[in-house]
Amino acid sequence: MQKEKIIVTGAGGQIGQVLLQELSNRYGMDAVIATDIRPVPNWGGRFVTLNVLDRIGLENLVEEQGTTQIYHLAAILSASGEKDPLMTWQVNMDGLLNILDTARTRGIDRVFYPSSIAVFGAGIDLQQAGQDVPLIPATVYGITKAAGENWGYYYYHRYGLDVRSLRYPGIIGYQSPPGGGTTDYAVDIFHYAARREPYTCFLAADSRLPMIYMDDAIRATLDLMAAPKEQIRVRTSYNLSGMDFDPQELAAAIQEFVPDFKVRYEPDFRQAIAASWPQRIDDTNARQDWGWAPAYSLRSMTKDMLDHLGSTISSGQPIH
């Protein structure tokens, strides 16, 4: 059996830090190289400083490593992206094209590209977004993700490059602080609750959005990448969902464990972004094609988040 050699770009982000650990558990620490523009916290394996806009540096690393897979996580996220749209387009699009073309020319077996619910927007039923609906995103981040899906589709059908993708909903995890996304209130709120501090939410109380717990998101990613090629029938990006809720429902779930927790709502510019996204998404294709099913509910996720963050606080380690 071929030994996997895996590069993870943007490895210091919310998903990357957890994915590194799971990949190393599965394939061994020596099989995984973490890359980012700054060091990755708490990573004991090999790290290489890499800007994904550096095509030559990327190609050299791929050749040196004998790379078989790339997980391309490097991107500027939704709320951060609105502050500098042109930079967001450059990093997200040129970075992806460097990855895809390097993978094509260097014979890499498989590429993972994370998409997002940010691809959705005008012209669809926001109550439940289907798999094959028009993509008219309202943010430059969403525009880059929608374009990236089409590039993945193109590279698969034009060159046979095995590009696989998930449209992540909001991802909630205790492993790292929020990273500049519109759904990040659902991470930040737990840090405040664990410290018994009141939280000011930047979305309205009834802003329902699809979400997923980090453990489920990582498992979905690895299951997708491990599935036989013939089972992958969606070559843009699979809809993925774990649960859906609004900020007041999440606050109520937290208050079951932290009864005196207080939240107030002061929507900012991110409210308009959230309003352009679907409240729920239909992930039937992922369930049928490669057996996706979430393990966590709102309540079980809430308990696990508070258990982990509470332990971090009691041990005296900072969570921000």
Secondary structure by P-SEA (a helix, b strand, c coil): cbbbbbbbcccccaaaaaaaaaaaaacccccccccccccccccccccccccccaaaaaaaaaaaacccccccccccccccccccaaaaaaaaaaaaaaaaaaaaaacccbbbbbbccccccccccccccccccccccccaaaaaaaaaaaaaaaaaaacccbbbbbbccccccccccccccccaaaaaaaaaaaacbbbbbcccccbbbbbbcaaaaaaaaaaaaaccccccccccbbbbbcccccaaaaaaaaaaccccbbbbbbbccaaaaaaacccbbbaaaaaaaccccccccaaaaaaaaaaaaaaaaaaccccc
